[in-house]
Amino acid sequence: MQIEHTESLSHLNTVKSWVSSKAECSAWAGDIVRFPFADTSLEDDIEFTQHQHFIIKIADELASFAQLQTINPHHAHIGRLIINPKFRGQAIAPKFFKMLTDIAHEQNPLIKLITLNVLSTNLTALKIYANQGFEQYQFLEPDIIQMRLRF
């Protein structure tokens, strides 16, 4: 399993097919993303051209997607990590997540903080992130937890 940088809208269009409801969209990408997706709404809402995006393929099939944002020279943010429903439950998320944190730190050794946001009800994700060394940092909105990893 290898991580690849992507700027491909076809990858983003594939990701759209993995999200089938407003609740799933909100859990994955937050309330800022409009659902149902229309034309370039997802591309615009996640600022696709302004941030880095990474994927994992398994046997030439898109298995996972995530966004990596540089907040400032010392802070990166991982967002919108999603696993293809076909590959869920196969321990891809923890590996992908570790690769993303490694890339953030390799791209900028000055990074001292990586953050992410997660719904408080997403117990699977909370466990994955905690196992990667992330700690709960603050609450945003009524049901979103911001987690952080310090280097």
CORQUI-V10866 format. One record per residue. N is the residue number from 1. SS is DSSP state (H for helix, E for strand, - for the rest). PSI is psi as a letter, one per 30 degrees, with the letter a starting at -180 (NA if undefined). D_CENTER is the distance of its C-alpha to the mean C-alpha in Angstrom with 2 decimals. Layout:
{{N;SS;PSI;D_CENTER} {N;SS;PSI;D_CENTER}}
This chain:
{{1;-;k;17.17} {2;-;k;16.13} {3;E;k;13.17} {4;E;k;13.93} {5;E;k;13.20} {6;E;k;13.44} {7;-;g;14.96} {8;-;k;16.11} {9;H;f;16.31} {10;H;e;17.40} {11;H;e;14.06} {12;H;e;12.58} {13;H;e;15.65} {14;H;e;15.10} {15;H;e;11.71} {16;H;e;13.86} {17;-;f;16.16} {18;-;f;13.86} {19;-;j;13.84} {20;-;g;17.43} {21;-;l;17.92} {22;H;e;17.34} {23;H;e;16.45} {24;H;e;13.72} {25;H;e;12.40} {26;H;e;12.71} {27;H;e;11.08} {28;H;e;7.90} {29;H;f;8.08} {30;-;l;10.93} {31;-;f;14.56} {32;-;f;14.55} {33;-;k;13.60} {34;-;k;16.88} {35;-;k;17.61} {36;-;l;19.35} {37;-;k;17.98} {38;-;k;20.89} {39;-;c;21.49} {40;-;g;19.06} {41;H;e;17.72} {42;H;e;14.05} {43;H;e;14.43} {44;H;e;16.18} {45;H;e;14.13} {46;-;g;10.84} {47;-;h;13.26} {48;H;e;12.46} {49;H;f;15.43} {50;H;f;14.84} {51;-;l;11.64} {52;E;k;10.72} {53;E;k;8.73} {54;E;l;8.91} {55;E;l;10.03} {56;E;k;12.13} {57;E;k;15.36} {58;E;k;17.88} {59;-;h;21.39} {60;-;g;20.35} {61;E;k;18.16} {62;E;k;14.50} {63;E;f;12.88} {64;E;l;9.11} {65;E;k;6.73} {66;E;l;3.73} {67;E;k;4.99} {68;E;j;7.29} {69;E;k;9.91} {70;E;j;13.32} {71;E;e;14.81} {72;E;l;18.10} {73;-;f;19.66} {74;-;g;18.97} {75;E;k;15.55} {76;E;l;12.00} {77;E;k;8.85} {78;E;k;5.29} {79;E;l;3.36} {80;E;h;3.03} {81;E;k;2.44} {82;E;k;6.14} {83;E;k;9.38} {84;-;k;12.50} {85;H;e;14.93} {86;H;f;17.47} {87;H;g;15.73} {88;-;k;14.60} {89;-;g;16.67} {90;-;g;17.06} {91;-;h;15.21} {92;H;e;12.63} {93;H;e;9.63} {94;H;e;11.61} {95;H;e;12.68} {96;H;e;9.52} {97;H;e;8.23} {98;H;e;11.76} {99;H;e;11.82} {100;H;e;9.07} {101;H;e;11.08} {102;H;e;14.17} {103;H;e;13.43} {104;H;e;12.84} {105;H;e;16.09} {106;H;e;17.92} {107;H;e;17.35} {108;-;j;18.71} {109;-;f;20.73} {110;-;f;21.43} {111;-;k;18.01} {112;-;f;18.93} {113;E;k;15.95} {114;E;k;12.18} {115;E;l;10.77} {116;E;l;8.03} {117;E;k;9.07} {118;E;k;9.78} {119;E;k;12.69} {120;-;f;15.75} {121;-;f;16.62} {122;-;i;13.64} {123;H;e;15.72} {124;H;e;14.13} {125;H;e;10.77} {126;H;e;13.08} {127;H;e;15.13} {128;H;e;12.60} {129;H;e;11.47} {130;H;e;15.21} {131;H;f;16.21} {132;-;g;14.22} {133;-;g;16.31} {134;-;k;14.31} {135;E;k;16.69} {136;E;k;16.71} {137;E;e;17.62} {138;E;l;18.31} {139;E;k;18.20} {140;E;k;17.10} {141;-;a;18.69} {142;-;f;20.37} {143;-;g;17.59} {144;E;k;14.48} {145;E;k;14.31} {146;E;k;13.05} {147;E;l;12.85} {148;E;l;13.84} {149;E;k;14.82} {150;E;k;17.96} {151;-;NA;19.54}}
